[in-house]
Amino acid sequence: MSGFEQLFPGCLPRLVMFDLDGTLVDSVPDLAVAVDKMLLKLGRAPAGIDAVREWVGNGAPVLVRRALAGGIDHSAVDDAEADSALEIFMQAYADSHGLTVVYPGVRDTLKWLQKQGVEMALITNKPERFVAPLLDQMKIGRYFKWIIGGDTLPQKKPDPAALFFVMKMANIPASQSLFVGDSRSDVLAAKAAGVKCVALSYGYNHGRPIAEESPALVIDDLRKLIRGCLDPAAEITLADAVQPPSGNAIVVVTRKLWMKVIKALARWRWRA
């Protein structure tokens, strides 16, 4: 029985929202290069890929602060120093996409979902300016009708605002939606939005097993969502029932932000 059959008996979700880094692509090698360039420019020792792999998942500003702190806890980092380092990192990462790769099974799954008529969206904490070039390079951008970067909305995951926003744009309820990610932030955002969450075991979760966050399903290959591909040994965790939030959730978006989102949507429709 496939993952979809486990989570949506007798049907498919109408909307599947995906995280990017650690879910669809392994971008840590390029992020590590950019982090190390930043640290070296600041006269510090490079962090290395293993450390960066544990720090990613909460957006570029947090990644930079963790690099400056040398660990997950970055509360003691000076804000001015972090802002300056972030500029260096952003410049370095803009030229660092040659080592990023798409995980096995991703293209097959996206293509299959497209053929089934399932709407797809991308919700990432990666700064918006890096998303389009990366998706173009990976040749997967055409599958997504809605794309939300880490600075597209005022909030980023684990805040559920982006999920609410996409579901509102798609006019599809949480009960018919699914979020696919790899980290605690992804699982928390999905639960807060009342959406079932599938988590990938190979992603970035600060060195902790993603099963500890109790997503609805843990798999090691996206193709296991599709009929006939799910390993019977896949870990299913359905203990925590997801309750939709009370009242009607509303994402407040300013006129300026609406124009930004509309332009982004138009750009992606054109790319498709």
MISE-36936 format. One record per residue (C-alpha): residue number from 1; residue in three letters; x, y negated, z negated. Coordinates in nm, 4 decimals, m for minus. Example, Ala and Ser with C-alpha at 12.3 -4.5 7.8 and 13.67 -1.06 7.14 Angstrom:
residues 2
<r resi="1" resn="ALA" c1="1.2300" c2="0.4500" c3="m0.7800"/>
<r resi="2" resn="SER" c1="1.3670" c2="0.1060" c3="m0.7140"/>
This chain:
residues 272
<r resi="1" resn="MET" c1="0.0000" c2="0.0000" c3="0.0000"/>
<r resi="2" resn="SER" c1="0.1382" c2="m0.3397" c3="0.0980"/>
<r resi="3" resn="GLY" c1="0.1876" c2="m0.6391" c3="m0.1243"/>
<r resi="4" resn="PHE" c1="m0.1006" c2="m0.8206" c3="0.0439"/>
<r resi="5" resn="GLU" c1="m0.3280" c2="m0.5199" c3="m0.0137"/>
<r resi="6" resn="GLN" c1="m0.2265" c2="m0.5176" c3="m0.3794"/>
<r resi="7" resn="LEU" c1="m0.2990" c2="m0.8859" c3="m0.4343"/>
<r resi="8" resn="PHE" c1="m0.5830" c2="m0.9485" c3="m0.1855"/>
<r resi="9" resn="PRO" c1="m0.7816" c2="m0.6244" c3="m0.1532"/>
<r resi="10" resn="GLY" c1="m0.9696" c2="m0.6018" c3="0.1750"/>
<r resi="11" resn="CYS" c1="m0.8344" c2="m0.9237" c3="0.3224"/>
<r resi="12" resn="LEU" c1="m0.5334" c2="m1.1478" c3="0.3708"/>
<r resi="13" resn="PRO" c1="m0.4697" c2="m1.4814" c3="0.2020"/>
<r resi="14" resn="ARG" c1="m0.5748" c2="m1.7692" c3="0.4249"/>
<r resi="15" resn="LEU" c1="m0.2783" c2="m1.9807" c3="0.3174"/>
<r resi="16" resn="VAL" c1="0.0747" c2="m1.8739" c3="0.2243"/>
<r resi="17" resn="MET" c1="0.3092" c2="m2.1371" c3="0.0817"/>
<r resi="18" resn="PHE" c1="0.6822" c2="m2.0667" c3="0.0715"/>
<r resi="19" resn="ASP" c1="0.9786" c2="m2.1986" c3="m0.1190"/>
<r resi="20" resn="LEU" c1="1.2907" c2="m2.2430" c3="0.0975"/>
<r resi="21" resn="ASP" c1="1.6265" c2="m2.1982" c3="m0.0779"/>
<r resi="22" resn="GLY" c1="1.6648" c2="m1.8515" c3="m0.2265"/>
<r resi="23" resn="THR" c1="1.3383" c2="m1.7390" c3="m0.0667"/>
<r resi="24" resn="LEU" c1="1.3719" c2="m1.7840" c3="0.3087"/>
<r resi="25" resn="VAL" c1="1.7367" c2="m1.8862" c3="0.3373"/>
<r resi="26" resn="ASP" c1="2.0557" c2="m1.8374" c3="0.1403"/>
<r resi="27" resn="SER" c1="2.1914" c2="m2.1926" c3="0.1275"/>
<r resi="28" resn="VAL" c1="2.4187" c2="m2.1573" c3="m0.1760"/>
<r resi="29" resn="PRO" c1="2.7426" c2="m2.1237" c3="0.0247"/>
<r resi="30" resn="ASP" c1="2.6839" c2="m2.4652" c3="0.1854"/>
<r resi="31" resn="LEU" c1="2.5617" c2="m2.6199" c3="m0.1393"/>
<r resi="32" resn="ALA" c1="2.8745" c2="m2.4930" c3="m0.3129"/>
<r resi="33" resn="VAL" c1="3.0951" c2="m2.6491" c3="m0.0459"/>
<r resi="34" resn="ALA" c1="2.9212" c2="m2.9849" c3="m0.0944"/>
<r resi="35" resn="VAL" c1="2.9367" c2="m2.9617" c3="m0.4746"/>
<r resi="36" resn="ASP" c1="3.3068" c2="m2.8806" c3="m0.4673"/>
<r resi="37" resn="LYS" c1="3.3805" c2="m3.1672" c3="m0.2266"/>
<r resi="38" resn="MET" c1="3.1981" c2="m3.3986" c3="m0.4661"/>
<r resi="39" resn="LEU" c1="3.3865" c2="m3.2720" c3="m0.7705"/>
<r resi="40" resn="LEU" c1="3.7234" c2="m3.2920" c3="m0.5979"/>
<r resi="41" resn="LYS" c1="3.6522" c2="m3.6488" c3="m0.4894"/>
<r resi="42" resn="LEU" c1="3.5779" c2="m3.7305" c3="m0.8527"/>
<r resi="43" resn="GLY" c1="3.9072" c2="m3.5766" c3="m0.9602"/>
<r resi="44" resn="ARG" c1="3.7492" c2="m3.2673" c3="m1.1115"/>
<r resi="45" resn="ALA" c1="3.8075" c2="m2.8967" c3="m1.0587"/>
<r resi="46" resn="PRO" c1="3.5784" c2="m2.7233" c3="m0.8068"/>
<r resi="47" resn="ALA" c1="3.2900" c2="m2.5204" c3="m0.9496"/>
<r resi="48" resn="GLY" c1="3.2824" c2="m2.2297" c3="m0.7047"/>
<r resi="49" resn="ILE" c1="2.9943" c2="m2.0445" c3="m0.5456"/>
<r resi="50" resn="ASP" c1="2.9028" c2="m1.8245" c3="m0.8449"/>
<r resi="51" resn="ALA" c1="2.8459" c2="m2.1221" c3="m1.0729"/>
<r resi="52" resn="VAL" c1="2.6497" c2="m2.3152" c3="m0.8108"/>
<r resi="53" resn="ARG" c1="2.4268" c2="m2.0117" c3="m0.7528"/>
<r resi="54" resn="GLU" c1="2.3127" c2="m2.0370" c3="m1.1162"/>
<r resi="55" resn="TRP" c1="2.2583" c2="m2.4143" c3="m1.1015"/>
<r resi="56" resn="VAL" c1="2.0367" c2="m2.4516" c3="m0.7927"/>
<r resi="57" resn="GLY" c1="1.6575" c2="m2.4564" c3="m0.7821"/>
<r resi="58" resn="ASN" c1="1.5521" c2="m2.7887" c3="m0.9330"/>
<r resi="59" resn="GLY" c1="1.6557" c2="m3.0334" c3="m0.6632"/>
<r resi="60" resn="ALA" c1="1.9759" c2="m3.2148" c3="m0.5694"/>
<r resi="61" resn="PRO" c1="1.9823" c2="m3.4633" c3="m0.8620"/>
<r resi="62" resn="VAL" c1="1.9659" c2="m3.1821" c3="m1.1177"/>
<r resi="63" resn="LEU" c1="2.2226" c2="m2.9738" c3="m0.9277"/>
<r resi="64" resn="VAL" c1="2.4649" c2="m3.2668" c3="m0.9327"/>
<r resi="65" resn="ARG" c1="2.4118" c2="m3.3276" c3="m1.3029"/>
<r resi="66" resn="ARG" c1="2.4712" c2="m2.9590" c3="m1.3792"/>
<r resi="67" resn="ALA" c1="2.7900" c2="m2.9684" c3="m1.1724"/>
<r resi="68" resn="LEU" c1="2.9109" c2="m3.2691" c3="m1.3704"/>
<r resi="69" resn="ALA" c1="2.8214" c2="m3.0960" c3="m1.6974"/>
<r resi="70" resn="GLY" c1="2.9688" c2="m2.7648" c3="m1.5884"/>
<r resi="71" resn="GLY" c1="2.6553" c2="m2.5790" c3="m1.6952"/>
<r resi="72" resn="ILE" c1="2.2752" c2="m2.5680" c3="m1.7024"/>
<r resi="73" resn="ASP" c1="2.2435" c2="m2.8200" c3="m1.9872"/>
<r resi="74" resn="HIS" c1="2.3155" c2="m3.1626" c3="m1.8381"/>
<r resi="75" resn="SER" c1="2.1607" c2="m3.3829" c3="m2.1056"/>
<r resi="76" resn="ALA" c1="2.4928" c2="m3.5459" c3="m2.1938"/>
<r resi="77" resn="VAL" c1="2.5734" c2="m3.6586" c3="m1.8378"/>
<r resi="78" resn="ASP" c1="2.5831" c2="m4.0358" c3="m1.7894"/>
<r resi="79" resn="ASP" c1="2.3060" c2="m4.1572" c3="m1.5574"/>
<r resi="80" resn="ALA" c1="2.5271" c2="m4.4019" c3="m1.3684"/>
<r resi="81" resn="GLU" c1="2.7902" c2="m4.1346" c3="m1.3147"/>
<r resi="82" resn="ALA" c1="2.5237" c2="m3.8938" c3="m1.1923"/>
<r resi="83" resn="ASP" c1="2.3835" c2="m4.1479" c3="m0.9448"/>
<r resi="84" resn="SER" c1="2.7278" c2="m4.2148" c3="m0.8027"/>
<r resi="85" resn="ALA" c1="2.8059" c2="m3.8435" c3="m0.7754"/>
<r resi="86" resn="LEU" c1="2.4708" c2="m3.7783" c3="m0.6080"/>
<r resi="87" resn="GLU" c1="2.5594" c2="m4.0151" c3="m0.3235"/>
<r resi="88" resn="ILE" c1="2.8855" c2="m3.8288" c3="m0.2676"/>
<r resi="89" resn="PHE" c1="2.7050" c2="m3.4943" c3="m0.2730"/>
<r resi="90" resn="MET" c1="2.4366" c2="m3.6060" c3="m0.0279"/>
<r resi="91" resn="GLN" c1="2.6999" c2="m3.7227" c3="0.2199"/>
<r resi="92" resn="ALA" c1="2.8920" c2="m3.3972" c3="0.1830"/>
<r resi="93" resn="TYR" c1="2.5867" c2="m3.1736" c3="0.2173"/>
<r resi="94" resn="ALA" c1="2.4660" c2="m3.3555" c3="0.5285"/>
<r resi="95" resn="ASP" c1="2.7578" c2="m3.1952" c3="0.7127"/>
<r resi="96" resn="SER" c1="2.7386" c2="m2.8546" c3="0.5426"/>
<r resi="97" resn="HIS" c1="2.4877" c2="m2.6154" c3="0.7005"/>
<r resi="98" resn="GLY" c1="2.7145" c2="m2.3783" c3="0.8865"/>
<r resi="99" resn="LEU" c1="2.7159" c2="m2.1100" c3="0.6166"/>
<r resi="100" resn="THR" c1="2.3397" c2="m2.0953" c3="0.5497"/>
<r resi="101" resn="VAL" c1="2.1614" c2="m1.7819" c3="0.6741"/>
<r resi="102" resn="VAL" c1="1.8029" c2="m1.6555" c3="0.6934"/>
<r resi="103" resn="TYR" c1="1.7361" c2="m1.3577" c3="0.4677"/>
<r resi="104" resn="PRO" c1="1.6523" c2="m1.0211" c3="0.6289"/>
<r resi="105" resn="GLY" c1="1.2815" c2="m0.9749" c3="0.6978"/>
<r resi="106" resn="VAL" c1="1.1938" c2="m1.3451" c3="0.6882"/>
<r resi="107" resn="ARG" c1="1.1467" c2="m1.4030" c3="1.0615"/>
<r resi="108" resn="ASP" c1="0.9524" c2="m1.0766" c3="1.1009"/>
<r resi="109" resn="THR" c1="0.7162" c2="m1.1715" c3="0.8192"/>
<r resi="110" resn="LEU" c1="0.6584" c2="m1.5290" c3="0.9383"/>
<r resi="111" resn="LYS" c1="0.5911" c2="m1.4078" c3="1.2910"/>
<r resi="112" resn="TRP" c1="0.3472" c2="m1.1441" c3="1.1621"/>
<r resi="113" resn="LEU" c1="0.1576" c2="m1.3962" c3="0.9496"/>
<r resi="114" resn="GLN" c1="0.1344" c2="m1.6335" c3="1.2443"/>
<r resi="115" resn="LYS" c1="m0.0154" c2="m1.3581" c3="1.4598"/>
<r resi="116" resn="GLN" c1="m0.2748" c2="m1.2888" c3="1.1887"/>
<r resi="117" resn="GLY" c1="m0.3809" c2="m1.6537" c3="1.1919"/>
<r resi="118" resn="VAL" c1="m0.2629" c2="m1.7194" c3="0.8352"/>
<r resi="119" resn="GLU" c1="m0.1798" c2="m2.0854" c3="0.7675"/>
<r resi="120" resn="MET" c1="0.1710" c2="m2.1433" c3="0.6318"/>
<r resi="121" resn="ALA" c1="0.3368" c2="m2.4255" c3="0.4413"/>
<r resi="122" resn="LEU" c1="0.6836" c2="m2.4935" c3="0.3046"/>
<r resi="123" resn="ILE" c1="0.7256" c2="m2.6480" c3="m0.0403"/>
<r resi="124" resn="THR" c1="1.0854" c2="m2.7077" c3="m0.1430"/>
<r resi="125" resn="ASN" c1="1.2746" c2="m2.9191" c3="m0.3942"/>
<r resi="126" resn="LYS" c1="1.5402" c2="m2.9846" c3="m0.1295"/>
<r resi="127" resn="PRO" c1="1.5505" c2="m3.3547" c3="m0.0281"/>
<r resi="128" resn="GLU" c1="1.3286" c2="m3.4122" c3="0.2750"/>
<r resi="129" resn="ARG" c1="1.6124" c2="m3.5505" c3="0.4905"/>
<r resi="130" resn="PHE" c1="1.7831" c2="m3.2086" c3="0.4925"/>
<r resi="131" resn="VAL" c1="1.4773" c2="m2.9913" c3="0.5564"/>
<r resi="132" resn="ALA" c1="1.4064" c2="m3.0600" c3="0.9244"/>
<r resi="133" resn="PRO" c1="1.7657" c2="m3.0141" c3="1.0470"/>
<r resi="134" resn="LEU" c1="1.8021" c2="m2.6938" c3="0.8466"/>
<r resi="135" resn="LEU" c1="1.4757" c2="m2.5432" c3="0.9702"/>
<r resi="136" resn="ASP" c1="1.5633" c2="m2.6344" c3="1.3266"/>
<r resi="137" resn="GLN" c1="1.9027" c2="m2.4695" c3="1.2897"/>
<r resi="138" resn="MET" c1="1.7444" c2="m2.1563" c3="1.1401"/>
<r resi="139" resn="LYS" c1="1.4711" c2="m2.1607" c3="1.4091"/>
<r resi="140" resn="ILE" c1="1.1851" c2="m2.1124" c3="1.1636"/>
<r resi="141" resn="GLY" c1="1.0340" c2="m2.4623" c3="1.1440"/>
<r resi="142" resn="ARG" c1="0.7619" c2="m2.3894" c3="1.3997"/>
<r resi="143" resn="TYR" c1="0.5833" c2="m2.1525" c3="1.1632"/>
<r resi="144" resn="PHE" c1="0.4895" c2="m2.4189" c3="0.9073"/>
<r resi="145" resn="LYS" c1="0.1947" c2="m2.6522" c3="0.9474"/>
<r resi="146" resn="TRP" c1="0.2762" c2="m2.8464" c3="0.6303"/>
<r resi="147" resn="ILE" c1="0.6222" c2="m2.9201" c3="0.4931"/>
<r resi="148" resn="ILE" c1="0.6799" c2="m3.0878" c3="0.1571"/>
<r resi="149" resn="GLY" c1="1.0320" c2="m3.1814" c3="0.0489"/>
<r resi="150" resn="GLY" c1="1.1540" c2="m3.2558" c3="m0.2997"/>
<r resi="151" resn="ASP" c1="1.1045" c2="m3.6293" c3="m0.2512"/>
<r resi="152" resn="THR" c1="0.7951" c2="m3.6243" c3="m0.0281"/>
<r resi="153" resn="LEU" c1="0.5695" c2="m3.6602" c3="m0.3334"/>
<r resi="154" resn="PRO" c1="0.6493" c2="m3.8269" c3="m0.6657"/>
<r resi="155" resn="GLN" c1="0.6534" c2="m3.4831" c3="m0.8331"/>
<r resi="156" resn="LYS" c1="0.8519" c2="m3.1705" c3="m0.7552"/>
<r resi="157" resn="LYS" c1="0.8223" c2="m2.8096" c3="m0.8728"/>
<r resi="158" resn="PRO" c1="0.7530" c2="m2.6842" c3="m1.1368"/>
<r resi="159" resn="ASP" c1="0.4864" c2="m2.9537" c3="m1.1159"/>
<r resi="160" resn="PRO" c1="0.1993" c2="m2.8074" c3="m0.9082"/>
<r resi="161" resn="ALA" c1="0.1242" c2="m3.1350" c3="m0.7246"/>
<r resi="162" resn="ALA" c1="0.2670" c2="m3.0179" c3="m0.3909"/>
<r resi="163" resn="LEU" c1="0.0629" c2="m2.6971" c3="m0.4018"/>
<r resi="164" resn="PHE" c1="m0.2562" c2="m2.8905" c3="m0.4779"/>
<r resi="165" resn="PHE" c1="m0.1722" c2="m3.1332" c3="m0.1975"/>
<r resi="166" resn="VAL" c1="m0.1232" c2="m2.8597" c3="0.0632"/>
<r resi="167" resn="MET" c1="m0.4372" c2="m2.6714" c3="m0.0417"/>
<r resi="168" resn="LYS" c1="m0.6345" c2="m2.9951" c3="m0.0159"/>
<r resi="169" resn="MET" c1="m0.4938" c2="m3.0655" c3="0.3307"/>
<r resi="170" resn="ALA" c1="m0.5681" c2="m2.7086" c3="0.4416"/>
<r resi="171" resn="ASN" c1="m0.9118" c2="m2.7089" c3="0.2741"/>
<r resi="172" resn="ILE" c1="m0.8335" c2="m2.3650" c3="0.1317"/>
<r resi="173" resn="PRO" c1="m0.8992" c2="m2.2803" c3="m0.2363"/>
<r resi="174" resn="ALA" c1="m0.6429" c2="m2.1394" c3="m0.4767"/>
<r resi="175" resn="SER" c1="m0.8234" c2="m1.8029" c3="m0.4775"/>
<r resi="176" resn="GLN" c1="m0.7377" c2="m1.7598" c3="m0.1082"/>
<r resi="177" resn="SER" c1="m0.3835" c2="m1.8939" c3="m0.1326"/>
<r resi="178" resn="LEU" c1="m0.0467" c2="m1.7420" c3="m0.2201"/>
<r resi="179" resn="PHE" c1="0.2882" c2="m1.8909" c3="m0.3175"/>
<r resi="180" resn="VAL" c1="0.6150" c2="m1.7093" c3="m0.2422"/>
<r resi="181" resn="GLY" c1="0.9294" c2="m1.8165" c3="m0.4271"/>
<r resi="182" resn="ASP" c1="1.2318" c2="m1.6966" c3="m0.6167"/>
<r resi="183" resn="SER" c1="1.2663" c2="m1.9048" c3="m0.9335"/>
<r resi="184" resn="ARG" c1="1.1034" c2="m1.9949" c3="m1.2628"/>
<r resi="185" resn="SER" c1="1.0041" c2="m2.3314" c3="m1.1157"/>
<r resi="186" resn="ASP" c1="0.8160" c2="m2.1562" c3="m0.8348"/>
<r resi="187" resn="VAL" c1="0.6292" c2="m1.9220" c3="m1.0673"/>
<r resi="188" resn="LEU" c1="0.5366" c2="m2.2022" c3="m1.3070"/>
<r resi="189" resn="ALA" c1="0.4116" c2="m2.4229" c3="m1.0221"/>
<r resi="190" resn="ALA" c1="0.1988" c2="m2.1415" c3="m0.8811"/>
<r resi="191" resn="LYS" c1="0.0479" c2="m2.0537" c3="m1.2185"/>
<r resi="192" resn="ALA" c1="m0.0296" c2="m2.4193" c3="m1.2906"/>
<r resi="193" resn="ALA" c1="m0.2077" c2="m2.4416" c3="m0.9545"/>
<r resi="194" resn="GLY" c1="m0.4065" c2="m2.1228" c3="m1.0180"/>
<r resi="195" resn="VAL" c1="m0.2323" c2="m1.9466" c3="m0.7273"/>
<r resi="196" resn="LYS" c1="m0.0961" c2="m1.5933" c3="m0.7233"/>
<r resi="197" resn="CYS" c1="0.2814" c2="m1.5836" c3="m0.6902"/>
<r resi="198" resn="VAL" c1="0.5114" c2="m1.3342" c3="m0.5194"/>
<r resi="199" resn="ALA" c1="0.8758" c2="m1.3607" c3="m0.6263"/>
<r resi="200" resn="LEU" c1="1.1870" c2="m1.2415" c3="m0.4444"/>
<r resi="201" resn="SER" c1="1.4399" c2="m1.0617" c3="m0.6609"/>
<r resi="202" resn="TYR" c1="1.7390" c2="m1.1743" c3="m0.4517"/>
<r resi="203" resn="GLY" c1="1.6964" c2="m1.5488" c3="m0.5037"/>
<r resi="204" resn="TYR" c1="1.8189" c2="m1.8113" c3="m0.7470"/>
<r resi="205" resn="ASN" c1="1.6819" c2="m1.8046" c3="m1.1003"/>
<r resi="206" resn="HIS" c1="1.9714" c2="m1.9362" c3="m1.3084"/>
<r resi="207" resn="GLY" c1="2.1114" c2="m1.5866" c3="m1.3544"/>
<r resi="208" resn="ARG" c1="1.7919" c2="m1.4427" c3="m1.5045"/>
<r resi="209" resn="PRO" c1="1.5726" c2="m1.1639" c3="m1.3555"/>
<r resi="210" resn="ILE" c1="1.2697" c2="m1.3258" c3="m1.1950"/>
<r resi="211" resn="ALA" c1="1.0446" c2="m1.0522" c3="m1.3365"/>
<r resi="212" resn="GLU" c1="1.0846" c2="m1.2217" c3="m1.6765"/>
<r resi="213" resn="GLU" c1="0.8618" c2="m1.5033" c3="m1.5474"/>
<r resi="214" resn="SER" c1="0.5747" c2="m1.2576" c3="m1.4822"/>
<r resi="215" resn="PRO" c1="0.4857" c2="m1.3359" c3="m1.1205"/>
<r resi="216" resn="ALA" c1="0.2068" c2="m1.1258" c3="m0.9727"/>
<r resi="217" resn="LEU" c1="0.4521" c2="m0.9252" c3="m0.7638"/>
<r resi="218" resn="VAL" c1="0.8310" c2="m0.8877" c3="m0.7406"/>
<r resi="219" resn="ILE" c1="0.9822" c2="m0.7615" c3="m0.4136"/>
<r resi="220" resn="ASP" c1="1.3275" c2="m0.7549" c3="m0.2554"/>
<r resi="221" resn="ASP" c1="1.2216" c2="m0.8006" c3="0.1085"/>
<r resi="222" resn="LEU" c1="0.9402" c2="m1.0143" c3="0.2490"/>
<r resi="223" resn="ARG" c1="0.8387" c2="m0.7335" c3="0.4834"/>
<r resi="224" resn="LYS" c1="0.7099" c2="m0.5439" c3="0.1807"/>
<r resi="225" resn="LEU" c1="0.4096" c2="m0.7755" c3="0.1865"/>
<r resi="226" resn="ILE" c1="0.3034" c2="m0.6147" c3="0.5150"/>
<r resi="227" resn="ARG" c1="0.1086" c2="m0.2910" c3="0.5434"/>
<r resi="228" resn="GLY" c1="0.3277" c2="0.0171" c3="0.5517"/>
<r resi="229" resn="CYS" c1="0.6409" c2="m0.1625" c3="0.4303"/>
<r resi="230" resn="LEU" c1="0.5970" c2="m0.1838" c3="0.0521"/>
<r resi="231" resn="ASP" c1="0.8243" c2="0.0420" c3="m0.1494"/>
<r resi="232" resn="PRO" c1="0.6141" c2="0.2378" c3="m0.4035"/>
<r resi="233" resn="ALA" c1="0.8793" c2="0.1487" c3="m0.6617"/>
<r resi="234" resn="ALA" c1="0.8242" c2="m0.2257" c3="m0.6184"/>
<r resi="235" resn="GLU" c1="0.7592" c2="m0.3944" c3="m0.9501"/>
<r resi="236" resn="ILE" c1="0.3988" c2="m0.5071" c3="m0.9980"/>
<r resi="237" resn="THR" c1="0.3270" c2="m0.7317" c3="m1.2968"/>
<r resi="238" resn="LEU" c1="m0.0375" c2="m0.8260" c3="m1.3296"/>
<r resi="239" resn="ALA" c1="m0.0573" c2="m0.8654" c3="m1.7074"/>
<r resi="240" resn="ASP" c1="m0.0953" c2="m1.2426" c3="m1.7055"/>
<r resi="241" resn="ALA" c1="m0.4274" c2="m1.3388" c3="m1.5511"/>
<r resi="242" resn="VAL" c1="m0.4079" c2="m1.6688" c3="m1.3678"/>
<r resi="243" resn="GLN" c1="m0.6860" c2="m1.9071" c3="m1.4645"/>
<r resi="244" resn="PRO" c1="m0.7671" c2="m2.1988" c3="m1.2358"/>
<r resi="245" resn="PRO" c1="m0.7155" c2="m2.5361" c3="m1.4027"/>
<r resi="246" resn="SER" c1="m1.0253" c2="m2.7002" c3="m1.5435"/>
<r resi="247" resn="GLY" c1="m1.1858" c2="m2.9757" c3="m1.3418"/>
<r resi="248" resn="ASN" c1="m1.0919" c2="m3.0820" c3="m0.9947"/>
<r resi="249" resn="ALA" c1="m0.7192" c2="m3.1395" c3="m0.9593"/>
<r resi="250" resn="ILE" c1="m0.6401" c2="m3.4564" c3="m0.7667"/>
<r resi="251" resn="VAL" c1="m0.3039" c2="m3.5530" c3="m0.6276"/>
<r resi="252" resn="VAL" c1="m0.2717" c2="m3.9300" c3="m0.6401"/>
<r resi="253" resn="VAL" c1="m0.0839" c2="m4.0540" c3="m0.3347"/>
<r resi="254" resn="THR" c1="m0.0181" c2="m4.4174" c3="m0.2545"/>
<r resi="255" resn="ARG" c1="m0.0971" c2="m4.5635" c3="0.0890"/>
<r resi="256" resn="LYS" c1="0.2753" c2="m4.5824" c3="0.1652"/>
<r resi="257" resn="LEU" c1="0.3189" c2="m4.2197" c3="0.0694"/>
<r resi="258" resn="TRP" c1="0.0180" c2="m4.1150" c3="0.2773"/>
<r resi="259" resn="MET" c1="0.1740" c2="m4.2785" c3="0.5817"/>
<r resi="260" resn="LYS" c1="0.4995" c2="m4.0972" c3="0.5126"/>
<r resi="261" resn="VAL" c1="0.3223" c2="m3.7622" c3="0.4875"/>
<r resi="262" resn="ILE" c1="0.1090" c2="m3.8259" c3="0.7971"/>
<r resi="263" resn="LYS" c1="0.4191" c2="m3.9106" c3="0.9996"/>
<r resi="264" resn="ALA" c1="0.5887" c2="m3.5953" c3="0.8712"/>
<r resi="265" resn="LEU" c1="0.2900" c2="m3.3829" c3="0.9682"/>
<r resi="266" resn="ALA" c1="0.2787" c2="m3.5388" c3="1.3116"/>
<r resi="267" resn="ARG" c1="0.6476" c2="m3.4687" c3="1.3574"/>
<r resi="268" resn="TRP" c1="0.6073" c2="m3.1045" c3="1.2639"/>
<r resi="269" resn="ARG" c1="0.3024" c2="m3.0590" c3="1.4847"/>
<r resi="270" resn="TRP" c1="0.5094" c2="m3.1961" c3="1.7704"/>
<r resi="271" resn="ARG" c1="0.7938" c2="m2.9566" c3="1.6885"/>
<r resi="272" resn="ALA" c1="0.5485" c2="m2.6645" c3="1.6927"/>
